[in-house]
Amino acid sequence: MDSRLEKSCKLFLDFIIAVAVAIIIPLFFSPSSETLVLVTKEQTAIYSLFFGLSFLLFGEVLGLREQNFQIGLAKSFFLPLTSSFLASLTLLLLVWAIEYSFIGRFTFGKIFLATAFGSFVSNIFIKRFFSNHPTSCLLFLSSIRSKQIIEATKHCPHFFKWVDIDITGKKESIQSICNNENVDLLVIDEENTEFDLDIVQMLSQGTQVLGLLDFWQKYIGCIPPSEVHQSWLTKLDLRMRNPLALKLKRTADVVLSLLALTITAPLLLIVYFLVVVESGFPLIFSQTRTGFLNQNFTIYKIRTMRNDAEKKGAIWASENDSRVTNIGKILRKLRIDEIPQFWNVIKGDMSIVGPRPERPEFQEELNQSVPYWNARHLVKPGITGWAQIKFKYASSMQTSEQKLAYDLYYLRNLSFALDFEIILGTLRSIGKGSR
């Protein structure tokens, strides 16, 4: 089964449950003097929809619907409980702001607990349903590529049931093999021209045929640069580069950046004081990075390393870098050090969402070592990106190639919806304290 399909089912049911609870509790399980009982039906509908959307939003930020198979039963209930409480609190404040009257504490508690319990039960049901209906998948690939895919899908073990059969020398009967083994999905190497499959026949017997790159993109959320060819690059329509989309994204970038800098101004003053106390000046660290269409620009960050961190020249930053100060470790963990980059966004050097910019000192080596590295410069660099929420810290050439796989996915799937998903994922990462 597709992880996105499972998540979509969870989103849909959570929304329906939250809206239904916000309507049913006031109507049938609250006193006649309750604020939500006294409002009009239209207002009830609006409040219910608002509560449903709030529950979805807080659930996404907290990772309520993320795939985590090591999570215990207690935490499985804690996440919907917390999401429901925050959504209920938001509803309470909205009703008070409009009606000048609070929701009763018993009604508040019933909405909060009923939504949490309903979400908890529905998520368990959906998870078990998808676990019991894995996709039977046959990899018609080289052994190396097959191992790479199996390794990459370990994070979602119940989505696939791998058909373990040696198809060497049996290419002429691949259709019958898929039919006999009840294969739901056949993954092929589109560059392999040795054998032509009868795709129509495969589809008619219920077997979906997917190219290698399409499988990586659909099920794993990345596109390995080693598998990319020139023909694939022609599919990069870069929808977000058209004038209207550019203006909309630019407007959103500026508005959100101004809002972020305004809200975080008091926090920055405290942070600046702590940085000075521990390691002195300067407060802001500036560095040259390569951005849109290979143009260099100056990026700004709160200084988190010692002043002599690069006295021997440019060095790759690592996840547990010894050059980072004590306060710097906290700032990096919560990504507070990147707040000044909103000024880069306002200036037009960066966008809020996009591939993270690298240093020019590493660019030449990366261009030579990593296929299609320059493709990430087709869009503006970002404060956060798809690679930042899906991949660990890149601190070498090898990990940079792995990171590029996620940047290529972003380029291929550019959209406002994906940007919004990345922003929510970033908030979730900050909440977990991950870089």
Secondary structure in CASP SS format (residue, H / E / C, confidence):
PFRMAT SS
TARGET T0000
AUTHOR 0000-0000-0000
METHOD secondary structure of the structure
MODEL  1
M C 1.00
D C 1.00
S H 1.00
R H 1.00
L H 1.00
E H 1.00
K H 1.00
S H 1.00
C H 1.00
K H 1.00
L H 1.00
F H 1.00
L H 1.00
D H 1.00
F H 1.00
I H 1.00
I H 1.00
A H 1.00
V H 1.00
A H 1.00
V H 1.00
A H 1.00
I H 1.00
I H 1.00
I H 1.00
P H 1.00
L H 1.00
F H 1.00
F C 1.00
S C 1.00
P C 1.00
S C 1.00
S C 1.00
E C 1.00
T H 1.00
L H 1.00
V H 1.00
L H 1.00
V C 1.00
T C 1.00
K H 1.00
E H 1.00
Q H 1.00
T H 1.00
A H 1.00
I H 1.00
Y H 1.00
S H 1.00
L H 1.00
F H 1.00
F H 1.00
G H 1.00
L H 1.00
S H 1.00
F H 1.00
L H 1.00
L H 1.00
F H 1.00
G H 1.00
E H 1.00
V H 1.00
L H 1.00
G C 1.00
L C 1.00
R C 1.00
E C 1.00
Q C 1.00
N C 1.00
F C 1.00
Q C 1.00
I C 1.00
G C 1.00
L H 1.00
A H 1.00
K H 1.00
S H 1.00
F H 1.00
F H 1.00
L H 1.00
P H 1.00
L H 1.00
T H 1.00
S H 1.00
S H 1.00
F H 1.00
L H 1.00
A H 1.00
S H 1.00
L H 1.00
T H 1.00
L H 1.00
L H 1.00
L H 1.00
L H 1.00
V H 1.00
W H 1.00
A H 1.00
I H 1.00
E H 1.00
Y C 1.00
S C 1.00
F C 1.00
I C 1.00
G C 1.00
R H 1.00
F H 1.00
T H 1.00
F H 1.00
G H 1.00
K H 1.00
I H 1.00
F H 1.00
L H 1.00
A H 1.00
T H 1.00
A H 1.00
F H 1.00
G H 1.00
S H 1.00
F H 1.00
V H 1.00
S H 1.00
N H 1.00
I H 1.00
F H 1.00
I H 1.00
K H 1.00
R H 1.00
F H 1.00
F H 1.00
S H 1.00
N C 1.00
H C 1.00
P C 1.00
T E 1.00
S E 1.00
C E 1.00
L E 1.00
L E 1.00
F E 1.00
L C 1.00
S C 1.00
S H 1.00
I H 1.00
R H 1.00
S H 1.00
K H 1.00
Q H 1.00
I H 1.00
I H 1.00
E H 1.00
A H 1.00
T C 1.00
K C 1.00
H C 1.00
C C 1.00
P C 1.00
H C 1.00
F C 1.00
F E 1.00
K E 1.00
W E 1.00
V C 1.00
D C 1.00
I C 1.00
D C 1.00
I C 1.00
T C 1.00
G C 1.00
K C 1.00
K H 1.00
E H 1.00
S H 1.00
I H 1.00
Q H 1.00
S H 1.00
I H 1.00
C H 1.00
N H 1.00
N H 1.00
E C 1.00
N C 1.00
V C 1.00
D C 1.00
L E 1.00
L E 1.00
V E 1.00
I E 1.00
D C 1.00
E C 1.00
E C 1.00
N C 1.00
T C 1.00
E C 1.00
F C 1.00
D C 1.00
L C 1.00
D C 1.00
I H 1.00
V H 1.00
Q H 1.00
M H 1.00
L H 1.00
S H 1.00
Q C 1.00
G C 1.00
T C 1.00
Q E 1.00
V E 1.00
L E 1.00
G E 1.00
L H 1.00
L H 1.00
D H 1.00
F H 1.00
W H 1.00
Q H 1.00
K H 1.00
Y H 1.00
I H 1.00
G C 1.00
C C 1.00
I C 1.00
P C 1.00
P H 1.00
S H 1.00
E H 1.00
V C 1.00
H C 1.00
Q H 1.00
S H 1.00
W H 1.00
L H 1.00
T C 1.00
K C 1.00
L C 1.00
D C 1.00
L C 1.00
R H 1.00
M H 1.00
R H 1.00
N C 1.00
P H 1.00
L H 1.00
A H 1.00
L H 1.00
K H 1.00
L H 1.00
K H 1.00
R H 1.00
T H 1.00
A H 1.00
D H 1.00
V H 1.00
V H 1.00
L H 1.00
S H 1.00
L H 1.00
L H 1.00
A H 1.00
L H 1.00
T H 1.00
I H 1.00
T H 1.00
A H 1.00
P H 1.00
L H 1.00
L H 1.00
L H 1.00
I H 1.00
V H 1.00
Y H 1.00
F H 1.00
L H 1.00
V H 1.00
V H 1.00
V H 1.00
E H 1.00
S H 1.00
G C 1.00
F C 1.00
P C 1.00
L C 1.00
I E 1.00
F E 1.00
S E 1.00
Q E 1.00
T E 1.00
R E 1.00
T E 1.00
G C 1.00
F H 1.00
L H 1.00
N H 1.00
Q C 1.00
N E 1.00
F E 1.00
T E 1.00
I E 1.00
Y E 1.00
K E 1.00
I E 1.00
R C 1.00
T C 1.00
M E 1.00
R C 1.00
N C 1.00
D C 1.00
A C 1.00
E C 1.00
K C 1.00
K C 1.00
G C 1.00
A C 1.00
I C 1.00
W C 1.00
A C 1.00
S C 1.00
E C 1.00
N C 1.00
D C 1.00
S C 1.00
R C 1.00
V E 1.00
T C 1.00
N H 1.00
I H 1.00
G H 1.00
K H 1.00
I H 1.00
L H 1.00
R H 1.00
K H 1.00
L C 1.00
R C 1.00
I H 1.00
D H 1.00
E H 1.00
I C 1.00
P C 1.00
Q H 1.00
F H 1.00
W H 1.00
N H 1.00
V H 1.00
I H 1.00
K H 1.00
G C 1.00
D C 1.00
M C 1.00
S E 1.00
I E 1.00
V E 1.00
G C 1.00
P C 1.00
R C 1.00
P C 1.00
E E 1.00
R C 1.00
P H 1.00
E H 1.00
F H 1.00
Q H 1.00
E H 1.00
E H 1.00
L H 1.00
N H 1.00
Q H 1.00
S H 1.00
V C 1.00
P C 1.00
Y C 1.00
W H 1.00
N H 1.00
A H 1.00
R H 1.00
H H 1.00
L H 1.00
V C 1.00
K C 1.00
P C 1.00
G E 1.00
I E 1.00
T E 1.00
G C 1.00
W H 1.00
A H 1.00
Q H 1.00
I H 1.00
K H 1.00
F C 1.00
K C 1.00
Y C 1.00
A C 1.00
S C 1.00
S C 1.00
M H 1.00
Q H 1.00
T H 1.00
S H 1.00
E H 1.00
Q H 1.00
K H 1.00
L H 1.00
A H 1.00
Y H 1.00
D H 1.00
L H 1.00
Y H 1.00
Y H 1.00
L H 1.00
R H 1.00
N C 1.00
L C 1.00
S C 1.00
F H 1.00
A H 1.00
L H 1.00
D H 1.00
F H 1.00
E H 1.00
I H 1.00
I H 1.00
L H 1.00
G H 1.00
T H 1.00
L H 1.00
R H 1.00
S H 1.00
I H 1.00
G H 1.00
K H 1.00
G C 1.00
S C 1.00
R C 1.00
END
